[in-house]
């Protein structure tokens, strides 16, 4: 296979991968952020302490994290079909990707929020701040650099998940590597696809690290 043959396949694979990862990240953040906050707020000594809610949410998150993605991908075929109308292609893969990443991101959010100095929370409460004020004025701003790092980690995990999804009809670079590299014994093409994935992950990590350093510097200045 010549480079002129590889180029359009790689380009489409990159586009499909970015599409899946972008939308799955958006859904994961929107779903995982409140879950992570809920785990902290309802825990013992939390602002909304509630043992039952905390245990139920914790069990749901743990179950979601314990399932291998390939098993989750197959188990969610009926749900994915119901939501999107099909279980193959990049659009369909957003559903299992997001559902698989939400509990993962929720635990990262929980860890980030727990690292916030409890004295700041007490100070906000002493000044009459309610739960929304504490969350949006103290917890989230103080945890922002760590949360950005958590988003970066989640994106990298989703890149790996998307490659796995591509191997079973999801499109993206995983599909390109399997269908045009492995199945056709085009080892060089498969290695090039792997190299593109490595570059993609590296770029994401560099951008995320840069954002974390910038936010940390601004936090120290303020």
N, C-alpha and C positions, 0 to 999 in steps of 0.2 A: 504494500500500500504506500503510495507516494504522499508527500506532504500536502499536495493540492487536494488529495482525497481526505486526508486527516483533518485539515483545517476547518471545513464546515461542520464536521461531526463534533470536533472539540468545542467550537464556538457555540453550537446549539447545546452541547452538554453543560458548558459553563453557565449559559443563560438559564437553563432549566434548574441547575443546582442553586444558583443565586435566588431564583424565584421561590423555590421550595424553602430554602433556609430563611429568606427574608420574612415571608409570611408566617412561617412556623415560629420564628423568633418573636414577632409581634404578638401572636396569640399566646405564646409561652409567657411572655412578660406580663401581659394583661391578666392571664390566669394565675401565674405563679406568684406575682407580687402580693395580691391580697391574701393568698393562702399562707405565704410565709409570714406576713404580718399577723394573721389570725393565730398562727401557731405561737407566736411570741406574746401577743396580747392576752390570749386565753390561758397561758401557762400559769403555774403557781407564782403568785406575786405580780402577775401582769395586770394591766389596767382594766382588762375585761375578764378577769380570772373565771374560768369555767372548765372544770375538769372533764366533763362529758364531751363538750364541743372539742376541746383540745385532743382528747384521746381519739375521737372519731376522725377528725381531720388528719391526725398523725397516722392512723391506720391506713386511711385512703392514700395518703402520700407515700407511705412505705410500700404498699401494694403496687402502686404505679411505678416506683423506682425499682422494685425487685423483678419486674417482668422483662425478660430479654426483648429487645426491640423487634427482632424478627418474629417472635411469638405474638407480640402486641399487634404487629402489622397484619398478620393473618387473622387474628381474633377480631380485629376491627373492620374487616372487609364488609360485613353487612351494614355497620354504622356509617362507614365511609361512603358506601354506595347510596345510602339513604340521604346523606348530607350533600354529596357532590353529584350523584347520579352515575358514578363509575368508580372502580377501585384501582384503575391504572392511570398513569400519566402524572405529571408534576402537580397539577391542581389537587388530585385525589390524595397524593402523598402528604400534603400539608396537614391533613387531619391526623393521621397516626404520628407524624413527626411532632406536632404540637402537643398532642395528648401524652406522648412519651417524654417530652421535655418539661412539661408543666410541673410535675412533682420534683424533678431534678432541680429546676430553678427555684422552686418554693423552699427547698432545704438550703440552698445558697442564700436566699433572702433571709431566712431565719437566722443563719449564722451571722450574716452581715449586721442585722438589726440588733442582735444580742451583744455585739461588740461596742455599741454606743454606750458612752458613760452614763450610768444610771443617775448620777448626780444632776446631769442636765435635764433628765426627765423629771426628777423631783423638783428642780428649780422652776420648770415650766408649770408644774402642777401648783406649786406654792404661789405662783403669780395668777392663778385662776384659770389656767389653760385646761380645756377638756381633752377628751381622747383625740378628736380630729386635729386640734392644735398641736398636741404632742406628736402625733404621727407626721403631720405635714410640715411642722416648723422645727422639730427636733430630730426624730428618728430617721426620716428619709434624707434630709439634708446632711446629717452627720454620717450616715451610712453610704452616701452617694458614691464615693470612690470605690468602695468594696462592691456596691451593687453594679457599677459599670464593669468591674472585673468579673462579676458573676455572669453578666450578659455576654461578655467576651467568651468565657468558658462554655456557656450554653450554645453560642453560635458555632464554636469549634466542634462540640459534641454533635450538633445538628448536621454539620458538614459530613461527619462520619456516618450518621444515621441515613442521610440522603444518599450516600454512596451505596449503603446496604439496600435501601429502598429501590434504587435504580436497578439493582441486580434482579429484582422480581417485578419489573414492569413499571417502575416509577419514573423512568427517564433520568436525565442528568448524567454526570460523569461516571457514576457506577454502571449505568446501563451501557454507556459507550465502551467502558473498559471490558465488560463481560461479552457483549454482543460482537464488537468489532476487534477486540484484542484477544481475549481468552478463547472464545468459541472458534475464531478463525485462525488461531495459532499465530497471531500477529503480536509477538512478544514486545517488539519495539514500541508499537502503538499503545499497548497496555502500560508499559513503563512510562511513556510520555504522559498518559492520563494520570498515573500516580504522581508524577512530578508536578502536574498542574494542581492536583489536590494539595500537595505539600506547600506549593506557592500560595494557594488560596488561604490555607490555614495560617501560614506565616504572616501574610498581610493583615488578616483579621487580628492576630495576636499583637502585632506591632501597633495597629490603630488603637486597640483596646488599652495597651500599656501606656501609650501616649496620652490618651484621655484620662486614665487614672492618675498619672503624674501631674497633669495639668490641674485636675480637680483637687488633688492633695496639696499642691502648691497654693492654690487659691484659698483652700481651707486654712492653711497655716497663716497666710497673709491676713485673712479676715479675723 
